[in-house]
C-alpha cells in the first residue's frame, strides 16, 4: 500500500515539475551554446586570428544574451 502512495506522489511531482524541468533543460542548452561560442572566440584570440577588442565585444554579447 505504501508503494502505491509513493508511486502516486512521485508521478504527481513529475507532472507538477515538468515545465520547470523543460525550462531548465532549455536554459542549460543555451548556456552550452554560449560557452562553446566563447571558447571558440578565446581560441581565435589565442592564435591571434582576432584581436582582444573583438573578443571583448563577443564576450559582452554572450553575457548579454545569457542574462534573463
Biopython code that builds the backbone (N, CA, C, O; Angstrom):
import numpy as np
from Bio.PDB.StructureBuilder import StructureBuilder

atoms = [
    (1, "UNK", "N", (0.824, -1.191, 0.000)),
    (1, "UNK", "CA", (0.000, 0.000, 0.000)),
    (1, "UNK", "C", (0.871, 1.258, 0.000)),
    (1, "UNK", "O", (0.571, 2.232, -0.690)),
    (2, "UNK", "N", (1.960, 1.223, 0.789)),
    (2, "UNK", "CA", (2.863, 2.364, 0.861)),
    (2, "UNK", "C", (3.516, 2.600, -0.496)),
    (2, "UNK", "O", (3.701, 3.748, -0.897)),
    (3, "UNK", "N", (3.864, 1.539, -1.204)),
    (3, "UNK", "CA", (4.478, 1.676, -2.521)),
    (3, "UNK", "C", (3.542, 2.361, -3.506)),
    (3, "UNK", "O", (3.991, 3.146, -4.341)),
    (4, "UNK", "N", (2.259, 2.077, -3.419)),
    (4, "UNK", "CA", (1.279, 2.696, -4.311)),
    (4, "UNK", "C", (1.226, 4.194, -4.060)),
    (4, "UNK", "O", (1.228, 4.985, -5.004)),
    (5, "UNK", "N", (1.178, 4.588, -2.793)),
    (5, "UNK", "CA", (1.154, 6.017, -2.467)),
    (5, "UNK", "C", (2.450, 6.697, -2.907)),
    (5, "UNK", "O", (2.433, 7.806, -3.441)),
    (6, "UNK", "N", (3.556, 6.026, -2.677)),
    (6, "UNK", "CA", (4.847, 6.574, -3.076)),
    (6, "UNK", "C", (4.912, 6.790, -4.579)),
    (6, "UNK", "O", (5.393, 7.825, -5.041)),
    (7, "UNK", "N", (4.431, 5.820, -5.341)),
    (7, "UNK", "CA", (4.423, 5.940, -6.800)),
    (7, "UNK", "C", (3.508, 7.077, -7.249)),
    (7, "UNK", "O", (3.846, 7.819, -8.172)),
    (8, "UNK", "N", (2.362, 7.214, -6.606)),
    (8, "UNK", "CA", (1.448, 8.305, -6.946)),
    (8, "UNK", "C", (2.066, 9.664, -6.641)),
    (8, "UNK", "O", (1.936, 10.602, -7.428)),
    (9, "UNK", "N", (2.725, 9.764, -5.523)),
    (9, "UNK", "CA", (3.364, 11.031, -5.148)),
    (9, "UNK", "C", (4.467, 11.376, -6.145)),
    (9, "UNK", "O", (4.579, 12.521, -6.583)),
    (10, "UNK", "N", (5.267, 10.397, -6.496)),
    (10, "UNK", "CA", (6.347, 10.636, -7.462)),
    (10, "UNK", "C", (5.766, 11.065, -8.805)),
    (10, "UNK", "O", (6.271, 11.997, -9.431)),
    (11, "UNK", "N", (4.727, 10.402, -9.243)),
    (11, "UNK", "CA", (4.099, 10.746, -10.530)),
    (11, "UNK", "C", (3.514, 12.154, -10.504)),
    (11, "UNK", "O", (3.669, 12.905, -11.466)),
    (12, "UNK", "N", (2.851, 12.514, -9.427)),
    (12, "UNK", "CA", (2.299, 13.861, -9.296)),
    (12, "UNK", "C", (3.415, 14.914, -9.273)),
    (12, "UNK", "O", (3.288, 15.981, -9.874)),
    (13, "UNK", "N", (4.494, 14.599, -8.580)),
    (13, "UNK", "CA", (5.628, 15.519, -8.531)),
    (13, "UNK", "C", (6.214, 15.719, -9.923)),
    (13, "UNK", "O", (6.517, 16.848, -10.309)),
    (14, "UNK", "N", (6.377, 14.647, -10.672)),
    (14, "UNK", "CA", (6.912, 14.745, -12.030)),
    (14, "UNK", "C", (6.013, 15.612, -12.909)),
    (14, "UNK", "O", (6.500, 16.440, -13.679)),
    (15, "UNK", "N", (4.720, 15.421, -12.790)),
    (15, "UNK", "CA", (3.778, 16.222, -13.577)),
    (15, "UNK", "C", (3.814, 17.687, -13.156)),
    (15, "UNK", "O", (3.748, 18.581, -14.000)),
    (16, "UNK", "N", (3.918, 17.933, -11.861)),
    (16, "UNK", "CA", (3.913, 19.310, -11.361)),
    (16, "UNK", "C", (5.188, 20.060, -11.731)),
    (16, "UNK", "O", (5.166, 21.282, -11.878)),
    (17, "UNK", "N", (6.284, 19.350, -11.883)),
    (17, "UNK", "CA", (7.564, 19.999, -12.166)),
    (17, "UNK", "C", (8.009, 19.849, -13.617)),
    (17, "UNK", "O", (9.132, 20.221, -13.958)),
    (18, "UNK", "N", (7.151, 19.311, -14.470)),
    (18, "UNK", "CA", (7.521, 19.053, -15.867)),
    (18, "UNK", "C", (7.997, 20.321, -16.569)),
    (18, "UNK", "O", (9.059, 20.320, -17.192)),
    (19, "UNK", "N", (7.233, 21.391, -16.476)),
    (19, "UNK", "CA", (7.583, 22.624, -17.197)),
    (19, "UNK", "C", (8.870, 23.238, -16.650)),
    (19, "UNK", "O", (9.674, 23.774, -17.413)),
    (20, "UNK", "N", (9.066, 23.167, -15.357)),
    (20, "UNK", "CA", (10.299, 23.683, -14.764)),
    (20, "UNK", "C", (11.508, 22.899, -15.258)),
    (20, "UNK", "O", (12.553, 23.478, -15.558)),
    (21, "UNK", "N", (11.363, 21.591, -15.340)),
    (21, "UNK", "CA", (12.465, 20.759, -15.816)),
    (21, "UNK", "C", (12.749, 21.023, -17.291)),
    (21, "UNK", "O", (13.907, 21.045, -17.706)),
    (22, "UNK", "N", (11.697, 21.223, -18.082)),
    (22, "UNK", "CA", (11.875, 21.525, -19.511)),
    (22, "UNK", "C", (12.573, 22.867, -19.680)),
    (22, "UNK", "O", (13.474, 23.001, -20.507)),
    (23, "UNK", "N", (12.162, 23.855, -18.904)),
    (23, "UNK", "CA", (12.782, 25.180, -18.976)),
    (23, "UNK", "C", (14.249, 25.097, -18.565)),
    (23, "UNK", "O", (15.112, 25.716, -19.187)),
    (24, "UNK", "N", (14.520, 24.342, -17.533)),
    (24, "UNK", "CA", (15.908, 24.167, -17.071)),
    (24, "UNK", "C", (16.752, 23.535, -18.170)),
    (24, "UNK", "O", (17.876, 23.975, -18.414)),
    (25, "UNK", "N", (16.236, 22.525, -18.827)),
    (25, "UNK", "CA", (16.956, 21.859, -19.912)),
    (25, "UNK", "C", (17.246, 22.845, -21.043)),
    (25, "UNK", "O", (18.349, 22.860, -21.589)),
    (26, "UNK", "N", (16.265, 23.657, -21.389)),
    (26, "UNK", "CA", (16.437, 24.650, -22.448)),
    (26, "UNK", "C", (17.513, 25.667, -22.075)),
    (26, "UNK", "O", (18.364, 26.011, -22.895)),
    (27, "UNK", "N", (17.470, 26.138, -20.849)),
    (27, "UNK", "CA", (18.455, 27.127, -20.392)),
    (27, "UNK", "C", (19.854, 26.519, -20.385)),
    (27, "UNK", "O", (20.813, 27.177, -20.787)),
    (28, "UNK", "N", (19.982, 25.283, -19.939)),
    (28, "UNK", "CA", (21.286, 24.632, -19.919)),
    (28, "UNK", "C", (21.843, 24.462, -21.329)),
    (28, "UNK", "O", (23.045, 24.615, -21.545)),
    (29, "UNK", "N", (20.977, 24.148, -22.285)),
    (29, "UNK", "CA", (21.423, 24.036, -23.682)),
    (29, "UNK", "C", (21.894, 25.385, -24.204)),
    (29, "UNK", "O", (22.899, 25.458, -24.911)),
    (30, "UNK", "N", (21.181, 26.452, -23.866)),
    (30, "UNK", "CA", (21.583, 27.796, -24.296)),
    (30, "UNK", "C", (22.925, 28.171, -23.685)),
    (30, "UNK", "O", (23.768, 28.767, -24.356)),
    (31, "UNK", "N", (23.127, 27.831, -22.433)),
    (31, "UNK", "CA", (24.402, 28.110, -21.764)),
    (31, "UNK", "C", (25.534, 27.356, -22.459)),
    (31, "UNK", "O", (26.610, 27.913, -22.674)),
    (32, "UNK", "N", (25.297, 26.106, -22.806)),
    (32, "UNK", "CA", (26.311, 25.322, -23.517)),
    (32, "UNK", "C", (26.679, 25.967, -24.850)),
    (32, "UNK", "O", (27.856, 26.031, -25.206)),
    (33, "UNK", "N", (25.679, 26.442, -25.584)),
    (33, "UNK", "CA", (25.938, 27.093, -26.872)),
    (33, "UNK", "C", (26.782, 28.351, -26.673)),
    (33, "UNK", "O", (27.745, 28.579, -27.404)),
    (34, "UNK", "N", (26.418, 29.163, -25.685)),
    (34, "UNK", "CA", (27.173, 30.385, -25.420)),
    (34, "UNK", "C", (28.599, 30.071, -24.963)),
    (34, "UNK", "O", (29.543, 30.744, -25.377)),
    (35, "UNK", "N", (28.758, 29.066, -24.122)),
    (35, "UNK", "CA", (30.099, 28.670, -23.689)),
    (35, "UNK", "C", (30.941, 28.183, -24.857)),
    (35, "UNK", "O", (32.130, 28.490, -24.934)),
    (36, "UNK", "N", (30.339, 27.432, -25.759)),
    (36, "UNK", "CA", (31.054, 26.980, -26.952)),
    (36, "UNK", "C", (31.509, 28.167, -27.801)),
    (36, "UNK", "O", (32.628, 28.181, -28.313)),
    (37, "UNK", "N", (30.636, 29.156, -27.944)),
    (37, "UNK", "CA", (30.993, 30.342, -28.713)),
    (37, "UNK", "C", (32.141, 31.095, -28.061)),
    (37, "UNK", "O", (33.062, 31.539, -28.747)),
    (38, "UNK", "N", (32.095, 31.241, -26.746)),
    (38, "UNK", "CA", (33.180, 31.923, -26.037)),
    (38, "UNK", "C", (34.494, 31.154, -26.129)),
    (38, "UNK", "O", (35.555, 31.753, -26.305)),
    (39, "UNK", "N", (34.428, 29.849, -26.012)),
    (39, "UNK", "CA", (35.639, 29.037, -26.131)),
    (39, "UNK", "C", (36.257, 29.174, -27.522)),
    (39, "UNK", "O", (37.478, 29.257, -27.660)),
    (40, "UNK", "N", (35.420, 29.198, -28.534)),
    (40, "UNK", "CA", (35.915, 29.373, -29.902)),
    (40, "UNK", "C", (36.560, 30.753, -30.049)),
    (40, "UNK", "O", (37.623, 30.878, -30.657)),
    (41, "UNK", "N", (35.931, 31.773, -29.504)),
    (41, "UNK", "CA", (36.487, 33.122, -29.573)),
    (41, "UNK", "C", (37.812, 33.202, -28.822)),
    (41, "UNK", "O", (38.739, 33.875, -29.274)),
    (42, "UNK", "N", (37.910, 32.525, -27.685)),
    (42, "UNK", "CA", (39.176, 32.507, -26.941)),
    (42, "UNK", "C", (40.289, 31.863, -27.763)),
    (42, "UNK", "O", (41.416, 32.358, -27.800)),
    (43, "UNK", "N", (39.958, 30.757, -28.420)),
    (43, "UNK", "CA", (40.959, 30.091, -29.264)),
    (43, "UNK", "C", (41.396, 31.004, -30.403)),
    (43, "UNK", "O", (42.581, 31.093, -30.723)),
    (44, "UNK", "N", (40.427, 31.679, -31.008)),
    (44, "UNK", "CA", (40.752, 32.590, -32.104)),
    (44, "UNK", "C", (41.665, 33.714, -31.616)),
    (44, "UNK", "O", (42.595, 34.108, -32.319)),
    (45, "UNK", "N", (41.405, 34.222, -30.428)),
    (45, "UNK", "CA", (42.242, 35.277, -29.873)),
    (45, "UNK", "C", (43.631, 34.727, -29.537)),
    (45, "UNK", "O", (44.637, 35.395, -29.773)),
    (46, "UNK", "N", (43.684, 33.515, -28.989)),
    (46, "UNK", "CA", (44.943, 32.886, -28.632)),
    (46, "UNK", "C", (45.850, 32.730, -29.850)),
    (46, "UNK", "O", (47.058, 32.955, -29.769)),
    (47, "UNK", "N", (45.263, 32.348, -30.966)),
    (47, "UNK", "CA", (46.039, 32.160, -32.195)),
    (47, "UNK", "C", (46.110, 33.440, -33.036)),
    (47, "UNK", "O", (46.499, 33.419, -34.203)),
    (48, "UNK", "N", (45.723, 34.548, -32.406)),
    (48, "UNK", "CA", (45.819, 35.883, -32.998)),
    (48, "UNK", "C", (45.044, 36.021, -34.314)),
    (48, "UNK", "O", (45.458, 36.754, -35.213)),
    (49, "UNK", "N", (43.941, 35.323, -34.415)),
    (49, "UNK", "CA", (43.059, 35.470, -35.579)),
    (49, "UNK", "C", (42.075, 36.612, -35.378)),
    (49, "UNK", "O", (41.565, 37.194, -36.336)),
    (50, "UNK", "N", (41.818, 36.922, -34.101)),
    (50, "UNK", "CA", (41.023, 38.106, -33.758)),
    (50, "UNK", "C", (41.771, 38.868, -32.676)),
    (50, "UNK", "O", (42.570, 38.290, -31.939)),
    (51, "UNK", "N", (41.516, 40.144, -32.585)),
    (51, "UNK", "CA", (42.219, 40.916, -31.561)),
    (51, "UNK", "C", (41.402, 40.941, -30.267)),
    (51, "UNK", "O", (40.208, 40.640, -30.275)),
    (52, "UNK", "N", (42.047, 41.300, -29.164)),
    (52, "UNK", "CA", (41.361, 41.297, -27.859)),
    (52, "UNK", "C", (40.117, 42.181, -27.814)),
    (52, "UNK", "O", (39.167, 41.871, -27.096)),
    (53, "UNK", "N", (40.110, 43.271, -28.568)),
    (53, "UNK", "CA", (38.931, 44.149, -28.575)),
    (53, "UNK", "C", (37.726, 43.423, -29.167)),
    (53, "UNK", "O", (36.609, 43.552, -28.666)),
    (54, "UNK", "N", (37.958, 42.660, -30.236)),
    (54, "UNK", "CA", (36.861, 41.892, -30.830)),
    (54, "UNK", "C", (36.372, 40.809, -29.872)),
    (54, "UNK", "O", (35.174, 40.540, -29.783)),
    (55, "UNK", "N", (37.314, 40.189, -29.156)),
    (55, "UNK", "CA", (36.927, 39.182, -28.182)),
    (55, "UNK", "C", (36.042, 39.789, -27.101)),
    (55, "UNK", "O", (35.036, 39.196, -26.709)),
    (56, "UNK", "N", (36.415, 40.972, -26.620)),
    (56, "UNK", "CA", (35.615, 41.624, -25.589)),
    (56, "UNK", "C", (34.201, 41.900, -26.086)),
    (56, "UNK", "O", (33.241, 41.764, -25.328)),
    (57, "UNK", "N", (34.066, 42.283, -27.340)),
    (57, "UNK", "CA", (32.740, 42.522, -27.918)),
    (57, "UNK", "C", (31.943, 41.223, -27.947)),
    (57, "UNK", "O", (30.770, 41.201, -27.574)),
    (58, "UNK", "N", (32.582, 40.142, -28.389)),
    (58, "UNK", "CA", (31.909, 38.838, -28.450)),
    (58, "UNK", "C", (31.503, 38.372, -27.056)),
    (58, "UNK", "O", (30.407, 37.847, -26.860)),
    (59, "UNK", "N", (32.400, 38.570, -26.090)),
    (59, "UNK", "CA", (32.114, 38.156, -24.717)),
    (59, "UNK", "C", (30.942, 38.959, -24.152)),
    (59, "UNK", "O", (30.055, 38.396, -23.509)),
    (60, "UNK", "N", (30.939, 40.260, -24.388)),
    (60, "UNK", "CA", (29.839, 41.104, -23.906)),
    (60, "UNK", "C", (28.517, 40.673, -24.526)),
    (60, "UNK", "O", (27.482, 40.662, -23.859)),
    (61, "UNK", "N", (28.557, 40.318, -25.805)),
    (61, "UNK", "CA", (27.343, 39.856, -26.484)),
    (61, "UNK", "C", (26.826, 38.564, -25.852)),
    (61, "UNK", "O", (25.624, 38.419, -25.629)),
    (62, "UNK", "N", (27.721, 37.636, -25.566)),
    (62, "UNK", "CA", (27.317, 36.368, -24.930)),
    (62, "UNK", "C", (26.764, 36.619, -23.535)),
    (62, "UNK", "O", (25.768, 36.012, -23.140)),
    (63, "UNK", "N", (27.405, 37.508, -22.790)),
    (63, "UNK", "CA", (26.908, 37.818, -21.448)),
    (63, "UNK", "C", (25.547, 38.464, -21.509)),
    (63, "UNK", "O", (24.686, 38.180, -20.676)),
    (64, "UNK", "N", (25.338, 39.337, -22.491)),
    (64, "UNK", "CA", (24.037, 39.995, -22.638)),
    (64, "UNK", "C", (22.944, 38.981, -22.965)),
    (64, "UNK", "O", (21.834, 39.065, -22.440)),
    (65, "UNK", "N", (23.262, 38.029, -23.831)),
    (65, "UNK", "CA", (22.267, 37.017, -24.206)),
    (65, "UNK", "C", (22.002, 36.025, -23.088)),
    (65, "UNK", "O", (20.943, 35.398, -23.059)),
    (66, "UNK", "N", (22.955, 35.868, -22.157)),
    (66, "UNK", "CA", (22.760, 34.912, -21.070)),
    (66, "UNK", "C", (21.981, 35.506, -19.906)),
    (66, "UNK", "O", (21.547, 34.774, -19.017)),
    (67, "UNK", "N", (21.800, 36.814, -19.896)),
    (67, "UNK", "CA", (21.065, 37.470, -18.822)),
    (67, "UNK", "C", (19.566, 37.444, -19.142)),
    (67, "UNK", "O", (19.151, 37.857, -20.225)),
    (68, "UNK", "N", (18.758, 36.955, -18.195)),
    (68, "UNK", "CA", (17.313, 36.870, -18.476)),
    (68, "UNK", "C", (16.638, 38.205, -18.597)),
    (68, "UNK", "O", (15.431, 38.268, -18.831)),
]
sb = StructureBuilder()
sb.init_structure("model")
sb.init_model(0)
sb.init_chain("A")
sb.init_seg("    ")
for serial, (resi, resn, name, xyz) in enumerate(atoms, 1):
    if name == "N":
        sb.init_residue(resn, " ", resi, " ")
    sb.init_atom(name, np.array(xyz, "f"), 0.0, 1.0, " ", f" {name:<3s}", serial, name[0])
structure = sb.get_structure()
